[in-house]
Every structure is written in C-alpha cells, then in structure tokens.
Amino acid sequence: QVRLVESGGGLVQAGGSLRLSCAVSGRTVRSVGWFRQAPGKERELVAHITWSGSTAYHANSVKSRFAITRDNAENSVSLQMNSQKPEDTDAYYCHAMDIWYRHYWGQGTQVTVSS
C-alpha cells in the first residue's frame, strides 16, 4: 500500500500563493501528481512528476504559475501555486502510481481563491 497525506490548502486572495505538500509512505512509487476537482466536474490533472524528479508535467492552465517538485529529504512532493486565480478554487488531491501501476489517492485538501 501507498499512503498519501496532503497539507497546505486554505484561503488565498487572487494573485497570492499557496504551497501544497504530499507526504508519501509505503510501497515504491513511479510518479506522484496533483489533481483538482470542482463539485459536479471531472477530476483533472494539474501536474505530476516522476519519483526520481527527472520528468515533470504541468497542465496548460497552470503552466508558468504552478511548479511541482520532489523533496528527497522529506519523501514528499510539493505543488507551489503562484499568481492564483479564482478559477483555481477546487479540492486538490494527491495521486500516486506504484511500480505495479496501481493508483492511490490522498484525502484531498481545499484551495479557495477569493477575487
């Protein structure tokens, strides 16, 4: 099993910044990412990174504003969110895929951006 524990959500004004962290424990993972979901909408990929940190992907909607990084010392993955917009308001979920391609999800953390 893989355990994912998220932290760092909250309320921020438009133009502000928040940092989400996902602590990873348990089995070895291939990659870790962040998804977000608004009520009644599908969950969408925001960013993901290989566990080695060698390859990262950011959705077009957040490219140049968000950055996903791997923290080797903390065994965690962070999502730095800058220049936030009201449309970034969502529940954010940490996701991991293990070496057998099984999927794991965190419990989610709410991010609210006020205009």
Sine and cosine of phi, psi and omega as CSV:
sin_phi,cos_phi,sin_psi,cos_psi,sin_omega,cos_omega
0.00,0.00,0.44,-0.90,0.08,-1.00
-0.88,-0.48,0.73,-0.68,0.03,-1.00
-0.93,-0.37,0.75,-0.66,-0.01,-1.00
-0.84,-0.54,0.81,-0.59,0.01,-1.00
-0.82,-0.57,0.89,-0.45,-0.05,-1.00
-1.00,-0.07,0.44,-0.90,0.10,-0.99
-0.44,-0.90,0.34,-0.94,0.15,-0.99
0.96,-0.29,-0.03,1.00,0.03,-1.00
-0.95,0.32,0.10,-1.00,0.03,-1.00
0.39,-0.92,-0.34,-0.94,-0.04,-1.00
-0.95,-0.31,0.72,-0.69,0.01,-1.00
-0.60,-0.80,0.50,-0.87,0.07,-1.00
-0.99,0.17,0.41,-0.91,0.05,-1.00
-0.82,0.57,0.69,-0.72,-0.05,-1.00
1.00,-0.03,-0.19,0.98,-0.03,-1.00
-1.00,0.07,-0.12,-0.99,-0.07,-1.00
-0.73,-0.68,0.52,-0.85,0.16,-0.99
-0.65,-0.76,0.41,-0.91,0.05,-1.00
-0.80,-0.60,0.83,-0.55,0.08,-1.00
-0.99,-0.17,0.60,-0.80,0.07,-1.00
-0.80,-0.60,0.54,-0.84,0.03,-1.00
-0.77,-0.64,0.93,-0.36,0.04,-1.00
-1.00,0.08,0.78,-0.63,-0.09,-1.00
-0.93,-0.38,0.76,-0.65,0.07,-1.00
-0.60,-0.80,0.32,-0.95,0.02,-1.00
0.97,-0.24,-0.68,-0.74,-0.06,-1.00
-0.91,0.41,0.33,-0.94,0.06,-1.00
-0.92,0.40,0.68,-0.73,0.01,-1.00
-0.92,-0.39,0.43,-0.90,0.07,-1.00
-1.00,0.07,-0.67,0.74,-0.07,-1.00
-0.44,-0.90,0.35,-0.93,0.05,-1.00
-0.72,-0.70,0.63,-0.78,-0.02,-1.00
-0.56,-0.83,0.08,-1.00,0.06,-1.00
-0.85,-0.53,0.75,-0.66,0.12,-0.99
-0.90,-0.44,0.32,-0.95,0.13,-0.99
-0.68,-0.74,0.43,-0.90,-0.08,-1.00
-0.50,-0.86,0.77,-0.63,0.11,-0.99
-0.99,-0.11,0.42,-0.91,0.01,-1.00
-0.82,0.57,0.76,-0.64,0.04,-1.00
0.99,0.17,0.03,1.00,0.00,-1.00
-0.89,-0.46,0.27,-0.96,0.03,-1.00
-0.97,0.26,0.47,-0.88,0.06,-1.00
-0.95,0.31,0.73,-0.68,-0.02,-1.00
-0.86,-0.51,0.55,-0.84,0.01,-1.00
-0.97,0.26,0.76,-0.65,0.06,-1.00
-0.99,-0.14,-0.77,0.64,-0.01,-1.00
-0.28,-0.96,0.43,-0.90,0.15,-0.99
-0.50,-0.86,0.33,-0.94,-0.06,-1.00
-0.58,-0.82,0.60,-0.80,0.08,-1.00
-0.93,0.36,0.45,-0.89,-0.08,-1.00
-0.89,0.45,-0.47,0.88,0.07,-1.00
-0.95,0.32,-0.33,0.95,-0.05,-1.00
0.99,0.11,0.09,1.00,-0.11,-0.99
-0.98,0.20,-0.45,0.89,-0.07,-1.00
-0.73,-0.68,0.76,-0.65,0.03,-1.00
-0.74,-0.67,0.50,-0.86,0.02,-1.00
-0.76,-0.66,0.65,-0.76,0.09,-1.00
-0.77,-0.64,0.72,-0.70,0.06,-1.00
-0.88,0.47,0.49,-0.87,-0.03,-1.00
-0.84,0.55,-0.56,0.83,-0.05,-1.00
-0.92,0.39,-0.31,0.95,-0.05,-1.00
-0.85,-0.53,-0.11,0.99,-0.04,-1.00
-0.84,0.54,0.67,-0.74,-0.03,-1.00
0.98,0.18,-0.17,0.99,0.06,-1.00
-0.93,-0.37,-0.59,0.80,-0.03,-1.00
-0.94,-0.33,0.45,-0.89,0.06,-1.00
-0.59,-0.81,0.80,-0.60,0.05,-1.00
-0.99,-0.16,0.69,-0.72,-0.01,-1.00
-0.66,-0.75,0.38,-0.93,0.01,-1.00
-0.95,-0.32,0.77,-0.64,0.03,-1.00
-0.95,-0.31,0.98,-0.20,-0.09,-1.00
-0.89,0.46,-0.66,0.75,-0.06,-1.00
-0.91,0.42,-0.57,0.82,-0.07,-1.00
-0.99,-0.11,-0.05,1.00,-0.06,-1.00
0.78,0.62,0.77,0.64,-0.06,-1.00
-0.59,-0.81,0.21,-0.98,0.07,-1.00
-0.80,-0.60,0.71,-0.71,-0.01,-1.00
-0.89,-0.46,0.46,-0.89,0.09,-1.00
-0.82,-0.57,0.95,-0.30,0.06,-1.00
-1.00,0.06,0.86,-0.52,-0.07,-1.00
-0.90,-0.43,0.92,-0.40,-0.01,-1.00
-0.91,-0.42,0.26,-0.96,0.04,-1.00
0.73,0.68,0.77,0.64,-0.13,-0.99
-0.95,0.32,0.51,-0.86,-0.04,-1.00
-0.87,-0.48,0.40,-0.92,0.05,-1.00
-0.82,0.58,-0.53,0.85,-0.01,-1.00
-0.95,0.30,-0.09,1.00,0.13,-0.99
-0.99,0.15,-0.10,0.99,0.01,-1.00
-0.91,0.42,0.87,-0.49,-0.06,-1.00
-0.17,-0.99,0.17,-0.99,0.27,-0.96
-1.00,0.06,0.77,-0.64,-0.03,-1.00
-0.96,-0.29,0.71,-0.70,-0.07,-1.00
-0.83,-0.55,0.73,-0.68,0.14,-0.99
-0.99,0.14,0.65,-0.76,-0.01,-1.00
-0.74,-0.67,0.60,-0.80,0.09,-1.00
-0.67,-0.74,0.49,-0.87,0.08,-1.00
-0.84,-0.54,0.80,-0.60,-0.05,-1.00
-1.00,0.07,-0.06,-1.00,-0.10,-1.00
-0.94,0.33,-0.21,0.98,0.09,-1.00
-0.99,-0.17,0.25,0.97,0.03,-1.00
0.91,0.42,0.46,0.89,0.10,-0.99
-1.00,0.02,0.53,-0.85,-0.13,-0.99
-0.97,-0.26,0.59,-0.81,0.01,-1.00
-0.69,-0.72,0.54,-0.84,-0.02,-1.00
-0.77,-0.64,0.54,-0.84,0.17,-0.99
-0.99,0.14,0.00,-1.00,-0.08,-1.00
-0.99,0.14,-0.23,0.97,0.02,-1.00
1.00,-0.09,0.52,-0.86,0.07,-1.00
-0.64,-0.77,0.67,-0.74,-0.09,-1.00
-1.00,0.06,0.72,-0.69,0.12,-0.99
-0.87,-0.49,0.82,-0.57,0.02,-1.00
-0.83,-0.56,0.82,-0.57,0.00,-1.00
-0.93,-0.38,0.89,-0.45,-0.03,-1.00
-1.00,-0.02,0.56,-0.83,-0.02,-1.00
-1.00,0.01,0.00,0.00,0.00,0.00
